[in-house]
Amino acid sequence: MGIYRFGDFELNENSRALRLAGSEIEVQPLVFDFLAILLRHQDRALSKDELLETLWPGVTVTEASLQRVASLARSILRQGGMETALRNLPRFGYRICLDQLAASENGPARADGGDKLSSPGSAILSARTAVAGRKWHEAATSFAKADAVGELLTADLEEWALALECMGRPAEAIPLLARAVTEYGVAGERLRAASPAITLAKIHLERGELAVAKGWHKRAAQLIDTAADSREHGLWCWMGARIMGAEAEPEQALALAEQAFEVGRQLEDPVVESLGLIYRGFFKLCLGETKSGQEDQDFAAALGLSSDVDPIVGGILYCNILWACRNFGDWSRANQWTFGYEDWCRGHGLEDLSGSCRLHRAEVLGVHGTLKEAEALVRAALDQLALDAPWATGDALRVLGDIHLAAGDFAEAETAYRASHAAGWDPQPGLALLQLEQGQAEAAFSALERSLAGNGWPTLQRRGTVLATLAKVAARTDRRERAKEVIVELETQPQRWPMASIRALTAEAKAELLIQEERLTEAARELQAACSRWSEVGSPINVADARLSLAVLLIQLGDRTGAELELGTALAAAKKVDSARLMRRCEELEGLLAGTQKIATGIVQALRA
């Protein structure tokens, strides 16, 4: 039993206290024991079996428990800029590596060469304490004060940058990270310099600055050199996957994500492993491996979010899944994840939700019919995205267009879709559906066909939704063979597009073909199936649309009672979601039932609505 001083830390085994710069910090008992054991035997590496037996004597636990303890210990060491002192030895165990370690009265040794102990109450200690407490605004202010009086270690620059990213101000983190790369390089710590270089690549990529991102990515490769078994190499592979995705090279992106996952798995590093896995799943989804991709993403989130990852990594894990859910029309899954994401953000000091978080929630709300709230949220997302993810602005405008379309505000919808296109985003299939409403079926068909071209990840992930909409439009424009071809593609690959929303759209497309062939009873069955699928999704607007189309068929089939039942349900939904477009359709159908319009003409027009 002894007292160990290292960096700004002091661990006292007798009093079971861990102090940072003189102030005691909270630490879980197992984490304290883990650090104490490593410090006591700092002259050698300890195997996993030895650590498991020492920490959990007589109890059978998995290596995952030890990995969790190590992850928490590394988070504590990070507060004093010493996270790299804890080394993970693949397939063996752990070791703590310090430049200088002494018991009792010896002075501290700092991980990056400093020789000054931070005094209690100092700005830098306040900053580190704020980071530990996820008080990002307080941390950023204290880091600035500490920097003014020369108290910062190089590791503190990275923590300061993290605080700014968590505040939604990544642009302000750029000069700090560049300083960190330079300072680590000057100190001869080339491998450690690669980490802020990779973070710079990430920030620039999310700002839409691909050339700059690639430059920092190449700089990181130069710094990593031959250290292919390092954590930094795993992060470099993950970042490379994202860059390849941005360059519309999904196969190469998948290969790099696989490499990142393998590095993380071998190192037992939950951050690298989960980031590699989440993007492996992402690009599997792009390439049609839907089930496997979803499994990768779900496991990645569970792995990362149970390992005390920082808010930026956690946000990446959540956002990645939510982007995929939204692009695939997997609305029930997206709804579950958005609630979890919001709770997680607030639990990690992210009181102001990111632009991506607001966008995810806005689209889900729009699908579920909460249109006014969805519009307010997507407008707030647009403001925030300008700061933290400007590349997604076009997608936010697309979502805004979808919300206006659902509400029946066609002029506003068209403005939003055009702005989305101008921002470099494909506004389909929403724009095509608007064109259908405006009687421009030919333009809608051509636009959807163009939307299927390309190899970018948004195009690949939205393919199912676009195809199902194309089938419907092809039938409307008397392109029956094209409609049948698309339906066959969708129905013969159910494992690729198992989502209820895509199956509902496919059923509506089949109904369009059957109506043209005057097989109205069969068409009615397909619309009933669509209603069921849309109900499964929880989309009252789409359910109401399908019910109104079904009601028109029932009128023609002589089932007036059934038509009135469908109309009543649709009318209730239209009032609840406050959609002028749905109300107009209900009024037209009421006119048909009342006999105030010529039935033959009215039915044709209603079927085309």
C-alpha positions as CSV (number, residue, x, y, z in Angstrom):
1,M,0.0,0.0,0.0
2,G,1.4,3.4,-0.9
3,I,1.0,6.8,-2.3
4,Y,1.6,7.2,-6.1
5,R,2.1,10.6,-7.7
6,F,2.0,10.9,-11.5
7,G,1.3,14.1,-13.4
8,D,-1.2,16.1,-11.5
9,F,-2.6,12.9,-9.9
10,E,-2.0,11.4,-6.5
11,L,-3.4,8.0,-5.6
12,N,-3.4,7.1,-1.9
13,E,-4.1,3.4,-1.3
14,N,-4.4,3.8,2.4
15,S,-7.1,6.5,2.3
16,R,-8.5,5.2,-1.0
17,A,-8.4,8.7,-2.4
18,L,-7.6,9.9,-5.9
19,R,-6.7,13.6,-6.2
20,L,-6.1,15.7,-9.3
21,A,-4.1,18.9,-8.6
22,G,-4.9,18.6,-4.9
23,S,-8.6,18.1,-5.2
24,E,-10.2,14.7,-4.6
25,I,-12.1,13.4,-7.6
26,E,-14.9,10.8,-7.6
27,V,-13.9,7.3,-8.8
28,Q,-15.7,4.0,-8.7
29,P,-14.1,1.4,-6.3
30,L,-13.3,-1.1,-9.1
31,V,-11.7,1.7,-11.2
32,F,-9.7,2.8,-8.2
33,D,-8.5,-0.8,-7.6
34,F,-7.6,-1.2,-11.3
35,L,-5.4,1.9,-11.2
36,A,-3.8,1.0,-7.9
37,I,-2.9,-2.5,-9.1
38,L,-1.3,-1.1,-12.3
39,L,0.6,1.5,-10.4
40,R,1.8,-1.1,-7.8
41,H,3.1,-3.3,-10.6
42,Q,4.1,-0.5,-13.0
43,D,7.3,-2.3,-13.9
44,R,5.4,-5.0,-15.9
45,A,2.2,-5.7,-17.8
46,L,-0.6,-7.5,-16.1
47,S,-2.6,-10.2,-18.0
48,K,-6.3,-10.1,-18.3
49,D,-6.6,-13.3,-16.2
50,E,-4.5,-11.8,-13.4
51,L,-6.6,-8.6,-13.4
52,L,-9.9,-10.5,-13.5
53,E,-8.9,-12.7,-10.6
54,T,-7.6,-9.8,-8.6
55,L,-10.6,-7.4,-9.2
56,W,-13.3,-10.1,-9.0
57,P,-11.9,-12.9,-6.8
58,G,-13.9,-16.1,-7.0
59,V,-16.5,-14.5,-9.4
60,T,-16.9,-15.4,-13.0
61,V,-17.1,-12.3,-15.2
62,T,-16.4,-11.6,-18.9
63,E,-13.6,-9.6,-20.4
64,A,-16.2,-7.0,-21.2
65,S,-16.4,-6.1,-17.6
66,L,-12.6,-5.5,-17.5
67,Q,-12.8,-3.5,-20.7
68,R,-15.5,-1.3,-19.1
69,V,-13.3,-0.6,-16.0
70,A,-10.3,0.2,-18.3
71,S,-12.5,2.6,-20.3
72,L,-13.6,4.5,-17.2
73,A,-10.0,4.6,-15.9
74,R,-8.8,6.1,-19.2
75,S,-11.6,8.7,-18.9
76,I,-10.3,9.7,-15.5
77,L,-6.7,9.9,-16.6
78,R,-7.8,12.1,-19.5
79,Q,-8.8,14.8,-17.1
80,G,-5.1,15.2,-16.3
81,G,-3.9,14.7,-19.8
82,M,-2.6,11.2,-19.1
83,E,-5.0,8.9,-20.9
84,T,-2.1,7.5,-23.1
85,A,-0.3,6.3,-20.0
86,L,-2.8,3.4,-19.8
87,R,-1.7,0.9,-22.5
88,N,-3.9,-1.9,-23.8
89,L,-1.7,-4.9,-24.9
90,P,-3.8,-6.8,-27.5
91,R,-4.6,-10.4,-26.5
92,F,-2.7,-10.0,-23.2
93,G,-3.7,-7.3,-20.8
94,Y,-2.9,-3.8,-19.6
95,R,0.1,-1.8,-18.3
96,I,0.5,1.7,-17.0
97,C,3.5,3.5,-18.5
98,L,4.9,6.7,-16.9
99,D,8.0,8.7,-17.5
100,Q,8.5,8.8,-13.8
101,L,6.7,7.2,-10.9
102,A,7.6,7.5,-7.2
103,A,6.1,6.8,-3.9
104,S,5.6,9.1,-1.0
105,E,7.5,12.4,-1.4
106,N,8.8,12.4,-4.9
107,G,7.6,15.2,-7.2
108,P,5.1,14.6,-10.1
109,A,5.9,13.5,-13.6
110,R,3.8,14.9,-16.4
111,A,2.8,12.9,-19.5
112,D,3.9,15.7,-21.9
113,G,7.0,17.0,-20.2
114,G,5.6,19.7,-17.9
115,D,7.0,20.2,-14.5
116,K,4.5,22.4,-12.8
117,L,1.7,21.2,-10.6
118,S,-1.6,22.9,-11.1
119,S,-2.7,24.7,-7.9
120,P,-6.2,24.2,-6.4
121,G,-8.6,26.8,-7.8
122,S,-6.5,27.5,-10.9
123,A,-8.2,28.1,-14.2
124,I,-6.8,24.9,-15.8
125,L,-8.0,22.7,-12.9
126,S,-11.4,24.4,-13.2
127,A,-11.5,23.6,-16.9
128,R,-10.6,20.0,-16.3
129,T,-13.2,19.6,-13.6
130,A,-15.8,21.2,-15.9
131,V,-14.9,18.7,-18.6
132,A,-15.3,15.8,-16.2
133,G,-18.7,17.2,-15.2
134,R,-19.7,17.8,-18.9
135,K,-20.1,21.5,-18.3
136,W,-18.9,22.5,-21.7
137,H,-19.5,26.3,-21.6
138,E,-17.8,26.5,-18.2
139,A,-14.9,24.4,-19.5
140,A,-14.4,26.5,-22.6
141,T,-14.3,29.7,-20.6
142,S,-11.8,28.3,-18.1
143,F,-9.6,26.9,-20.8
144,A,-9.4,30.3,-22.4
145,K,-8.3,31.8,-19.1
146,A,-5.8,29.1,-18.5
147,D,-4.4,29.6,-22.0
148,A,-3.9,33.3,-21.3
149,V,-1.6,32.6,-18.3
150,G,0.2,29.7,-20.0
151,E,-1.2,26.8,-17.9
152,L,-2.3,24.5,-20.8
153,L,-0.8,21.2,-21.6
154,T,-1.0,20.0,-25.2
155,A,-3.7,17.5,-24.2
156,D,-5.7,20.4,-22.8
157,L,-6.0,21.8,-26.3
158,E,-7.8,18.7,-27.4
159,E,-10.2,18.9,-24.4
160,W,-10.9,22.5,-25.1
161,A,-11.6,21.6,-28.7
162,L,-14.0,18.9,-27.5
163,A,-15.8,21.4,-25.3
164,L,-16.3,23.7,-28.3
165,E,-17.6,20.9,-30.5
166,C,-20.1,19.9,-27.8
167,M,-21.2,23.5,-27.7
168,G,-21.9,23.3,-31.5
169,R,-19.0,25.6,-32.4
170,P,-16.6,23.2,-34.2
171,A,-15.1,26.0,-36.3
172,E,-13.6,27.5,-33.2
173,A,-11.9,24.2,-32.4
174,I,-9.9,24.2,-35.6
175,P,-7.0,26.5,-34.5
176,L,-6.7,24.6,-31.2
177,L,-6.4,21.3,-32.8
178,A,-3.9,22.6,-35.3
179,R,-1.8,23.9,-32.3
180,A,-2.0,20.4,-30.8
181,V,-0.7,18.8,-33.9
182,T,2.2,21.2,-34.0
183,E,3.0,21.0,-30.3
184,Y,2.9,17.2,-30.2
185,G,5.2,17.2,-33.3
186,V,7.7,19.5,-31.7
187,A,7.8,17.3,-28.6
188,G,8.5,14.3,-30.8
189,E,5.1,12.7,-30.1
190,R,4.3,12.1,-33.8
191,L,1.8,9.3,-33.2
192,R,-0.1,11.3,-30.6
193,A,-0.2,14.2,-33.1
194,A,-2.2,12.1,-35.5
195,S,-5.3,12.1,-33.2
196,P,-6.0,15.9,-33.5
197,A,-5.1,15.7,-37.2
198,I,-7.9,13.1,-37.6
199,T,-10.3,15.3,-35.7
200,L,-9.5,18.2,-38.0
201,A,-10.3,16.0,-41.0
202,K,-13.6,15.1,-39.4
203,I,-14.6,18.8,-38.7
204,H,-13.6,19.9,-42.2
205,L,-15.5,17.0,-43.8
206,E,-18.7,17.9,-41.9
207,R,-18.2,21.5,-43.0
208,G,-18.3,20.3,-46.6
209,E,-14.6,21.0,-47.1
210,L,-13.6,17.7,-48.6
211,A,-10.2,18.9,-50.0
212,V,-9.1,20.2,-46.6
213,A,-10.3,17.0,-44.8
214,K,-8.3,14.9,-47.2
215,G,-5.2,17.0,-46.5
216,W,-5.5,16.5,-42.7
217,H,-6.2,12.8,-43.3
218,K,-3.0,12.5,-45.3
219,R,-1.1,14.4,-42.6
220,A,-2.4,11.9,-40.1
221,A,-1.2,9.0,-42.2
222,Q,2.3,10.6,-42.3
223,L,2.3,10.9,-38.5
224,I,1.1,7.4,-37.9
225,D,3.7,6.0,-40.4
226,T,4.1,2.2,-39.7
227,A,2.1,2.0,-36.4
228,A,-0.6,-0.1,-38.0
229,D,-1.6,-1.6,-34.7
230,S,-2.2,1.7,-33.0
231,R,-5.5,3.3,-31.9
232,E,-4.6,6.3,-34.2
233,H,-4.4,3.9,-37.2
234,G,-7.9,2.6,-36.4
235,L,-9.3,6.2,-36.2
236,W,-7.5,7.0,-39.5
237,C,-9.2,4.0,-41.2
238,W,-12.6,5.2,-39.8
239,M,-12.0,8.7,-41.1
240,G,-10.9,7.2,-44.5
241,A,-14.2,5.4,-44.7
242,R,-16.1,8.6,-44.3
243,I,-14.0,10.3,-46.9
244,M,-14.5,7.4,-49.4
245,G,-18.2,7.7,-48.7
246,A,-18.2,11.4,-49.5
247,E,-16.4,10.5,-52.8
248,A,-19.1,8.0,-53.7
249,E,-16.8,4.9,-53.3
250,P,-18.9,2.7,-51.0
251,E,-16.9,-0.5,-51.6
252,Q,-13.6,1.2,-50.5
253,A,-15.4,2.9,-47.7
254,L,-16.7,-0.5,-46.4
255,A,-13.2,-2.0,-46.6
256,L,-11.7,0.9,-44.5
257,A,-14.5,0.7,-41.9
258,E,-13.8,-3.1,-41.6
259,Q,-10.2,-2.3,-41.0
260,A,-11.1,0.3,-38.3
261,F,-13.4,-2.3,-36.6
262,E,-10.6,-4.9,-36.6
263,V,-8.1,-2.5,-35.1
264,G,-10.5,-1.5,-32.4
265,R,-11.4,-5.1,-31.7
266,Q,-7.8,-6.2,-31.4
267,L,-7.0,-3.3,-29.1
268,E,-10.2,-3.7,-27.2
269,D,-10.8,0.0,-27.7
270,P,-14.6,0.6,-27.6
271,V,-14.3,4.0,-29.4
272,V,-12.4,2.7,-32.4
273,E,-14.4,-0.6,-32.5
274,S,-17.8,1.1,-32.3
275,L,-16.9,3.8,-34.9
276,G,-15.6,1.2,-37.3
277,L,-18.6,-1.0,-36.8
278,I,-21.2,1.8,-37.2
279,Y,-19.7,2.7,-40.5
280,R,-19.3,-0.9,-41.6
281,G,-23.1,-1.2,-41.0
282,F,-23.7,2.1,-42.8
283,F,-21.9,1.1,-46.0
284,K,-23.4,-2.4,-45.9
285,L,-26.8,-0.7,-46.0
286,C,-25.6,1.3,-49.0
287,L,-24.6,-1.9,-50.8
288,G,-27.9,-3.8,-50.1
289,E,-26.8,-5.8,-47.1
290,T,-29.7,-4.5,-45.0
291,K,-30.1,-7.0,-42.2
292,S,-26.4,-7.3,-41.6
293,G,-25.9,-3.5,-41.7
294,Q,-28.7,-2.9,-39.2
295,E,-27.2,-5.5,-36.9
296,D,-23.8,-3.9,-37.1
297,Q,-25.2,-0.4,-36.3
298,D,-27.3,-1.6,-33.3
299,F,-24.4,-3.5,-31.8
300,A,-22.0,-0.5,-32.4
301,A,-24.4,1.8,-30.6
302,A,-24.7,-0.6,-27.6
303,L,-21.0,-1.1,-27.5
304,G,-20.0,2.6,-27.7
305,L,-22.7,4.0,-25.5
306,S,-22.0,1.5,-22.7
307,S,-18.3,2.5,-22.7
308,D,-18.4,6.1,-21.5
309,V,-17.5,7.5,-24.9
310,D,-17.3,11.3,-25.2
311,P,-20.3,13.2,-26.5
312,I,-18.9,13.7,-30.0
313,V,-18.4,9.9,-30.5
314,G,-21.8,9.2,-29.0
315,G,-23.4,11.7,-31.3
316,I,-21.7,10.1,-34.3
317,L,-23.0,6.7,-33.3
318,Y,-26.6,7.9,-32.8
319,C,-26.6,10.2,-35.9
320,N,-25.3,7.4,-38.1
321,I,-28.2,5.1,-37.2
322,L,-30.7,7.9,-37.5
323,W,-29.5,9.0,-40.9
324,A,-29.8,5.4,-42.1
325,C,-33.3,5.0,-40.6
326,R,-34.5,8.1,-42.2
327,N,-33.0,7.3,-45.6
328,F,-34.6,3.9,-45.6
329,G,-37.9,5.1,-44.4
330,D,-37.5,2.9,-41.3
331,W,-39.7,5.2,-39.3
332,S,-40.6,3.1,-36.3
333,R,-36.9,2.4,-35.7
334,A,-36.1,6.0,-36.2
335,N,-38.7,7.1,-33.7
336,Q,-37.2,4.8,-31.0
337,W,-33.7,6.1,-31.7
338,T,-34.6,9.8,-31.7
339,F,-36.0,9.6,-28.2
340,G,-32.9,7.8,-27.0
341,Y,-30.7,10.4,-28.8
342,E,-32.4,13.3,-27.1
343,D,-32.1,11.8,-23.7
344,W,-28.4,10.9,-24.3
345,C,-27.6,14.4,-25.4
346,R,-29.1,16.0,-22.3
347,G,-27.4,13.4,-20.1
348,H,-24.0,14.5,-21.5
349,G,-24.3,18.2,-21.1
350,L,-25.7,18.9,-24.6
351,E,-28.5,21.1,-23.5
352,D,-28.7,22.7,-27.0
353,L,-29.4,19.8,-29.3
354,S,-27.3,19.6,-32.4
355,G,-28.6,20.5,-35.8
356,S,-28.6,16.9,-36.8
357,C,-30.6,15.9,-33.7
358,R,-33.2,18.5,-34.4
359,L,-33.4,17.4,-38.1
360,H,-33.8,13.7,-37.2
361,R,-36.7,14.5,-34.8
362,A,-38.3,17.0,-37.2
363,E,-38.6,14.4,-39.9
364,V,-40.0,11.8,-37.6
365,L,-42.6,14.3,-36.2
366,G,-43.5,15.2,-39.8
367,V,-44.1,11.5,-40.7
368,H,-46.2,11.1,-37.5
369,G,-48.3,14.1,-38.4
370,T,-47.2,16.7,-35.9
371,L,-46.6,19.2,-38.6
372,K,-46.4,22.5,-36.9
373,E,-43.9,21.3,-34.3
374,A,-41.9,19.5,-37.0
375,E,-41.7,22.8,-39.0
376,A,-40.5,24.7,-36.0
377,L,-37.9,22.1,-35.2
378,V,-36.5,21.9,-38.7
379,R,-36.2,25.7,-38.9
380,A,-34.2,25.5,-35.7
381,A,-32.1,22.7,-37.2
382,L,-31.3,24.9,-40.2
383,D,-29.9,27.6,-37.9
384,Q,-27.7,25.1,-36.0
385,L,-26.6,23.1,-39.0
386,A,-25.0,26.3,-40.4
387,L,-22.6,26.0,-37.5
388,D,-22.0,22.2,-36.9
389,A,-22.9,20.4,-40.1
390,P,-23.6,22.7,-43.1
391,W,-23.4,19.8,-45.5
392,A,-26.8,18.6,-44.2
393,T,-28.5,21.9,-44.9
394,G,-29.9,20.6,-48.2
395,D,-31.4,17.6,-46.4
396,A,-33.1,19.8,-43.9
397,L,-34.6,21.9,-46.7
398,R,-35.9,18.7,-48.2
399,V,-37.6,17.7,-44.9
400,L,-39.1,21.2,-44.7
401,G,-40.5,20.7,-48.2
402,D,-42.0,17.3,-47.1
403,I,-43.7,19.0,-44.1
404,H,-45.2,21.7,-46.3
405,L,-46.4,19.1,-48.8
406,A,-48.1,17.1,-46.1
407,A,-49.8,20.3,-44.9
408,G,-50.9,21.2,-48.4
409,D,-48.8,24.3,-48.6
410,F,-47.6,23.6,-52.2
411,A,-45.9,27.0,-52.9
412,E,-43.9,26.8,-49.7
413,A,-43.0,23.1,-50.5
414,E,-41.8,24.0,-53.9
415,T,-39.6,26.8,-52.6
416,A,-38.1,24.5,-50.0
417,Y,-37.4,21.7,-52.5
418,R,-35.8,24.1,-54.9
419,A,-33.6,25.5,-52.1
420,S,-32.6,21.9,-51.2
421,H,-31.6,21.2,-54.8
422,A,-29.6,24.5,-54.9
423,A,-27.8,23.4,-51.7
424,G,-26.6,20.3,-53.5
425,W,-29.2,17.8,-52.2
426,D,-31.6,15.6,-54.1
427,P,-35.1,16.6,-52.9
428,Q,-36.7,13.3,-54.1
429,P,-39.1,11.7,-53.8
430,G,-40.9,14.6,-52.2
431,L,-40.6,16.9,-55.2
432,A,-42.0,14.2,-57.5
433,L,-45.0,13.8,-55.2
434,L,-45.5,17.6,-55.3
435,Q,-45.4,17.5,-59.1
436,L,-48.0,14.7,-59.1
437,E,-50.3,17.0,-56.9
438,Q,-49.7,19.8,-59.5
439,G,-50.6,17.5,-62.4
440,Q,-47.0,17.3,-63.7
441,A,-46.7,13.5,-63.7
442,E,-44.2,13.4,-66.7
443,A,-41.9,15.7,-64.9
444,A,-42.2,13.6,-61.7
445,F,-41.3,10.5,-63.6
446,S,-38.2,12.0,-65.3
447,A,-37.0,13.5,-62.0
448,L,-37.3,10.1,-60.2
449,E,-35.4,8.3,-62.9
450,R,-32.6,10.8,-62.6
451,S,-32.6,10.4,-58.8
452,L,-31.6,6.8,-59.2
453,A,-28.4,7.6,-61.0
454,G,-25.2,7.9,-59.0
455,N,-23.2,6.0,-56.3
456,G,-23.3,8.4,-53.4
457,W,-24.5,7.1,-50.1
458,P,-27.7,9.2,-50.0
459,T,-28.7,7.8,-53.4
460,L,-28.0,4.3,-52.5
461,Q,-29.7,4.4,-49.1
462,R,-32.9,6.2,-50.5
463,R,-33.1,3.9,-53.5
464,G,-36.0,1.8,-52.1
465,T,-38.2,4.7,-51.3
466,V,-37.4,6.3,-54.7
467,L,-38.1,3.1,-56.5
468,A,-41.5,2.6,-54.8
469,T,-42.5,6.1,-55.7
470,L,-41.3,5.7,-59.2
471,A,-43.5,2.6,-59.7
472,K,-46.5,4.6,-58.7
473,V,-45.6,7.5,-61.0
474,A,-44.8,5.1,-63.9
475,A,-48.3,3.6,-63.6
476,R,-49.8,7.1,-63.6
477,T,-48.0,8.0,-66.8
478,D,-49.1,4.7,-68.5
479,R,-45.6,3.2,-68.3
480,R,-46.9,-0.1,-67.1
481,E,-43.9,-2.2,-68.0
482,R,-41.6,0.1,-66.2
483,A,-43.9,0.1,-63.1
484,K,-44.0,-3.7,-63.2
485,E,-40.2,-3.9,-63.5
486,V,-39.7,-1.7,-60.5
487,I,-42.3,-3.6,-58.4
488,V,-40.6,-6.9,-59.3
489,E,-37.2,-5.5,-58.2
490,L,-38.7,-4.4,-54.8
491,E,-40.7,-7.6,-54.2
492,T,-38.0,-10.1,-55.2
493,Q,-35.5,-8.5,-52.7
494,P,-37.6,-8.3,-49.5
495,Q,-34.4,-8.8,-47.4
496,R,-33.0,-5.6,-48.9
497,W,-36.1,-3.4,-48.3
498,P,-38.0,-5.0,-45.4
499,M,-39.3,-1.6,-44.1
500,A,-43.0,-1.1,-43.7
501,S,-43.0,2.3,-45.5
502,I,-41.4,0.8,-48.6
503,R,-43.9,-2.1,-48.6
504,A,-46.7,0.4,-48.2
505,L,-45.5,2.5,-51.2
506,T,-45.1,-0.7,-53.3
507,A,-48.7,-1.7,-52.4
508,E,-50.0,1.7,-53.6
509,A,-48.0,1.3,-56.8
510,K,-49.6,-2.1,-57.4
511,A,-53.0,-0.6,-56.8
512,E,-52.3,2.0,-59.5
513,L,-51.6,-0.7,-62.0
514,L,-54.6,-2.7,-61.0
515,I,-56.9,0.3,-61.3
516,Q,-55.7,0.9,-64.9
517,E,-56.4,-2.7,-65.7
518,E,-59.9,-2.2,-64.1
519,R,-59.2,-4.9,-61.5
520,L,-60.7,-2.7,-58.8
521,T,-61.4,-5.4,-56.2
522,E,-57.7,-6.5,-56.3
523,A,-56.7,-2.8,-56.2
524,A,-58.8,-2.3,-53.1
525,R,-57.0,-5.2,-51.4
526,E,-53.6,-3.6,-52.1
527,L,-54.8,-0.3,-50.7
528,Q,-56.0,-2.1,-47.6
529,A,-52.5,-3.6,-47.3
530,A,-51.0,-0.1,-47.7
531,C,-53.3,1.2,-44.9
532,S,-52.1,-1.6,-42.6
533,R,-48.4,-0.9,-43.4
534,W,-48.8,2.9,-42.9
535,S,-50.5,2.2,-39.6
536,E,-47.6,0.0,-38.6
537,V,-45.3,3.0,-39.4
538,G,-47.5,5.3,-37.4
539,S,-48.0,7.8,-40.2
540,P,-51.6,9.2,-40.0
541,I,-51.1,11.3,-43.1
542,N,-50.2,8.4,-45.3
543,V,-52.9,6.2,-43.8
544,A,-55.5,8.9,-44.5
545,D,-54.3,9.2,-48.1
546,A,-54.5,5.5,-48.7
547,R,-58.0,5.4,-47.0
548,L,-59.3,8.1,-49.3
549,S,-58.1,6.3,-52.4
550,L,-59.7,3.1,-51.0
551,A,-63.0,5.0,-50.4
552,V,-63.1,6.1,-54.0
553,L,-62.7,2.4,-55.2
554,L,-65.4,1.3,-52.8
555,I,-67.8,3.9,-54.2
556,Q,-67.2,2.5,-57.7
557,L,-67.6,-1.1,-56.4
558,G,-71.0,-0.1,-54.9
559,D,-69.9,-0.3,-51.3
560,R,-71.1,3.1,-50.1
561,T,-71.1,2.1,-46.4
562,G,-67.4,1.1,-46.6
563,A,-66.6,4.3,-48.4
564,E,-68.2,6.4,-45.7
565,L,-66.3,4.5,-43.0
566,E,-63.0,5.1,-44.7
567,L,-63.9,8.8,-45.3
568,G,-64.8,9.3,-41.6
569,T,-61.5,7.9,-40.4
570,A,-59.5,9.9,-42.9
571,L,-61.4,13.1,-42.0
572,A,-60.6,12.7,-38.4
573,A,-57.0,12.3,-39.2
574,A,-57.0,15.3,-41.5
575,K,-58.4,17.5,-38.7
576,K,-56.0,16.1,-36.1
577,V,-52.9,16.8,-38.2
578,D,-54.3,20.0,-39.6
579,S,-53.6,19.2,-43.2
580,A,-55.3,21.5,-45.7
581,R,-54.4,19.0,-48.5
582,L,-56.2,16.1,-46.8
583,M,-59.2,18.3,-46.0
584,R,-59.5,19.2,-49.6
585,R,-59.5,15.5,-50.6
586,C,-62.1,14.7,-47.9
587,E,-64.3,17.5,-49.2
588,E,-64.1,16.1,-52.7
589,L,-65.0,12.7,-51.5
590,E,-67.9,14.0,-49.5
591,G,-69.1,15.6,-52.7
592,L,-69.0,12.2,-54.5
593,L,-70.9,10.5,-51.7
594,A,-73.5,13.3,-51.7
595,G,-73.9,13.0,-55.4
596,T,-73.2,16.7,-56.0
597,Q,-70.6,15.8,-58.7
598,K,-70.9,13.6,-61.7
599,I,-69.9,10.3,-60.4
600,A,-67.8,9.0,-63.3
601,T,-65.8,12.2,-63.6
602,G,-65.4,12.5,-59.9
603,I,-64.1,9.0,-59.5
604,V,-61.4,9.4,-62.1
605,Q,-60.3,12.7,-60.6
606,A,-60.3,11.2,-57.1
607,L,-58.3,8.1,-58.2
608,R,-55.7,10.5,-59.6
609,A,-55.4,12.6,-56.5
